[in-house]
């Protein structure tokens, strides 16, 4: 079960760091101050989840939680650059962020369903992460 908890925490932290990376990669392309404020709020939500994972992780391991690796970061950055080369509108940026967020929701729901015996603190952070991402999709829809 301890390994199960570590796997879940690693996946949540990877998702949170990927969310922060994606927001960072699109942020400079945003021209609308209101949308920038929304992205600041969303970034901070991901940061809080990552901090929670780090706090809990020490209960299960003396190592640090996994984050996105350099290759995934590079691929995400490259994908954002390519997909916004001809269209960097709020709508396009929101769409890109929503696509990543939806992948996180799917993975999070899968982890919830496949790990019913995870520890309560791990389940709580996982559930909060999925709900936060679902809320983010609703927020981002307004910019499509």
N, C-alpha and C positions, 0 to 999 in steps of 0.2 A: 504493500500500500504506500510505503514511503516513496518508492520509485514512481508510482502513479502520481502522487502529489507533486513530485519534482517535475515530471513530464508536463503536467497541467500548468504549473507555474512558469516553466520555460516557454511553453506555447503562448501563454497570456503575455509574458514579457516581450517575446518576439513580436507579437501582434501590436502591442503598445508602442514599441520602438519603431516598428514599421509605419504606424500611424503618424508618429511624430516626424519621422523622416519624410513621409509623403507631404505632410503639411509644410514642412520646411522647403521642400523642392518646388512647391507651387506658389509659396507665399510672395516671392518677388515678382511674380507675374500678375498678381492681383492689383487692380487699379482702384477698386472700390473700397473705401475706408470701412464701411459697414461690414463688408464681407471679410476684410482683414480682422476686424474685431471678433467676428464669429470664429475665424480660424484660430485666433489667439485662445479663445475659450476652449475650443475643441482640443488644441494642443495641450493645454493645461489639464484637461480631463485625462488624456493619455498619460501625461506625466504623473498624475496622482495614482493612477492604476499601477504604473511601473514602480513607483515608490512603495506602494502597498505590497507588491510582489517581493521587492527587495527586503522589506521588513519581515515578511512571513518566511522567506526562503531560508533564513538562518535556522529556523526550527527543523529543517529537513536536510540541510547540507552546509558544509563549511566553505563551499564554492560560491561564485556569483551566478545569478541566473543568466541564461543564454539571451543574447540579443541578436538582431539581424546581422548577418555576416557582411563583409565588405562587398562580396559579389552581388548579394541581394540588393544592397544599397545602390550599387552602381547600376544594376539593371532597372531599379525603380527610377533612379534619376534619369537614365537614358530614355526610358519609356515616357516619362513626363515631358522631356525635351522634344521627343519625336512627335508625340500626340498633340502637343500645343504649338508646334512650329507654325501652322497656318491659322490656328484658332486658340487664342488664350483668353477667351471670354469667361465670365463668371460661370456661365452655363457649362462650358467644356471642363473647366477646373473642378466644378462641383461634381460633374459626371465621373471624372477620373477618381476623385476622392471617394465617391459613393461605391464605385466598383471595388476598390480595395476594402472598404468598410464592409461591404456585403460578403466578401470572401472571409473576413474576420468573423462575421456573425455566423456564417455556415460552420466554420471550424469550431467556434465557441459552442454552438448548439450541439455539434457532434461530440465534443469533449464532455458536455453536460450529460448527454444521453448515454455515453459509453463508460462513464466513470461514476456510477451511483454511490460507490463506497469511498469516494475521496473524503478527506477530512473537511470538517465544517468551514474552517478558515479559508481553505483552498476553494471550496465550492462557492463561498461568499464572494471572493474576489473574481472568480470566473463568471458567476452570474452578474455581478455588477459591471464587469467588462462588456458582456454581451448586451445588457440593457443600455449601457452608455453608447455602444455602437449603434444600436437600433434607434436611439434618440438622435444620434448624429445624422443618420440617414434622413430622418424627418426634418431636421434643421437644414441639411444640404439641399433637399428637394426644392426649397424655396428659391434657390439660385439657378435651377435648371432653365 
